[in-house]
Amino acid sequence: MTRWASLSGLIVCCLILLTGCWDSKEVQSINFITAVGIDYKDDRYITYAQLIDFSSIAKQEAPTSREAKDIWIGRGEGTTLSMAINDLYETSQQQTLWTHVKAIVLSKNVLNGRLEDTFNTLLHSGQLRYTPWIYATEQDIPEVLSPSVLLNQSAQTIEIFEPMRLYKQHSGYEPIRLHQLLDGLREPASVVLLPSVSTRNETWFNGDKTPPLVKMDGFYVISKSKSQGRVGGAEADGTRYVNYERVHQYPLYVYGNGGKTPDLTLLLHHPKTKIKARKQGDGVTFDLVTSARGTITEDHGAPRSPDAMEQEAEKQIESQIRDTFEKNKSRMIDSYGLVEHLYRHNLPLWKQEVDNRADPLKRFKLGKVEVHVDILNASTYKYSE
């Protein structure tokens, strides 16, 4: 019996030793990159890597101040992107992993012919996933990767890491993931709207300070692996109806009689646009039919019927669609994705009017723009005939 007890004890000890993870490391012994920035200047790649202090992510019992020291930014440089990444490792002090990257920020220099080379290198290691959110910026990338946060929140809650929460409340500029950009780069006629970000803040104050806060301020139109240009402000309004995948809700301000104060404010939901192309003259004419639902949030105009309010909103949207088209066409920017529409739905016309032409947008025109707005809560507002 004693011999069996000794043998059992020996077996248990061996099993304990076998299940040990001899090469495991504590989390604090690894650098987990949370965001990456890529720039290209003077024929050299510059790579930025963001590391966030784990103590700034953990839940605290009492409020603590968030300072710049919570975020570390690494900078590597080289004539190739691989050299720039390896330059980061030399002073990283410990193993660095890319498996937790949640956001990628590109400079506008990278958008001009460097996109394919950039992602061929980044994805070659196998560590980077296809799901990070991706952005472009005109600012210095370190400014975008080291913003402030509101109310002592974790740095992991800023908009570049969790854009959909804000986008569902205010669908200004549609966020996209890396795989969506890559899909567009591989198609000969695809148009991708790559959101632009900055940290220019004139809205939120902390005492007498206006800390840098991330915001989306436009989008770059990417086609054939290059940027056609950046679109923002009023020049993006029509694109929101025509070429966004989904608009959860966005305000529409309807101005009457040329006034500076809107007579009617609607919250628009899920606008959709159908496009039909036809050969006309020496170019292509596109007819659009847009439909949207809306709810009234403010009404300062004279009493009028629900039909009249819907007509006012329809005129406003039509005007925005036409204005956006003309402004972007003058800059040779296809924010509506009309070239892609021809490629997918009318290939013979695409071959005739787009393929092998330097500036096909010059031959594009808008024809009929038909808008239908259904105001869901119009019956709750009183009006007189």
C-alpha positions, 0 to 999 in steps of 0.5 A: 500500500505504501509503494502505491501511495509513493507511486501515485505521489510521483505521478501527480508531481510529474503531471503538475510539472508537465502542465506548467507554462515555462515560456509564458509571460506576464501581461505587463512584460509585453508591449501590446500596440493599440494603434498604428500610424504610417507616414511617408516623407522625403522618400522615407517611411515613418511608423508610429506605435501607440502603447496605452498604460494598462493602469489607465484601462483598469477600473478604478475605485476613485477618479484619477486624472488622465495625463499624457503619460498614460499613452506612449508613442513610438517612432521608427523610420526607414527607407522601407516600411519594414525597416521603419517597423524594425527601428521601433523594436530596437528600443522597445525594451521587451517583446512587442505584439501587433495582435491588439491593434484596434485603429490605423491612421494614415497620413495623406502622403501615404494615400498617394500611391503607397497604400498597397505597399503599406498593407503588403508589409503590415499584413505579411507578418500575420499578427495584424488582423483585418478588423481595425478601424482605419482613418486618414489625417492631415495632422501630425500623426502623434497628435492624433494618437495621443488625444485627451479623453473626457471625464477621466475615461479610459484612453481605449474609449476614444472615438478612433477605437469605438466609432460606431457608438457615436456614429449611431447617434450622429451619422456624420462620417461613416467609419470603415474597417481595414478589410473594407478598404482592402476590398476596394483596393483590389477592385478596378473601379471601386470607390472607398470613403476613408474617414478623416480624423483630427484633434481640433476641439473648440467644443469641450472645455476643462476650466480654461483649457480646450484639450485635443479630442478626436473627431471625424471631420470628413473623408478621402475618396480612394479609387485605384489605390490613390486618393482623389481628394478630401471632402468635408463639411457641406461638400459631403452632405449629398454623399451621405444620401447617395453612397453611405452604406448606412445612415442611422440618424442625421439632422436636416436643417430646412431653411425657408425664404433664405433665412439664417435660422432653419424653419424646420429641423428633421432627424433623418433615418436610413436614406437610400438612393437608387441610381440609373445611368443612361447614355446621353449626348457625349456623356452619361446622365445619372437619374437618382431616386432617394427615399428617407424617413424623418422625425421632427425635432424643431418646427419654427415655421408657419403652420402647414400640412405634413405634405408641405413639410415633406416637400420642403425637406425633399427640396433641401435634400435635392439641393444638397445632392446636386450641390455636392455633385457639382462641387466634387465633380469640379475637383474630379472627385467621385464621392457618389461612386458613379464610376463603380456603379457603371462598372457593376451595373452597366459594363458596356457603358463603363467600357465606352465612357470610363475605361482608358479615359483620363477624366471620365467625370467630365462627361457625367451629369445629373439628370432627374433627382427625385426625393421622397421623405416620409415624416413619421411624427408629422401628425403630432404637429398642429397645422391650419389649412 
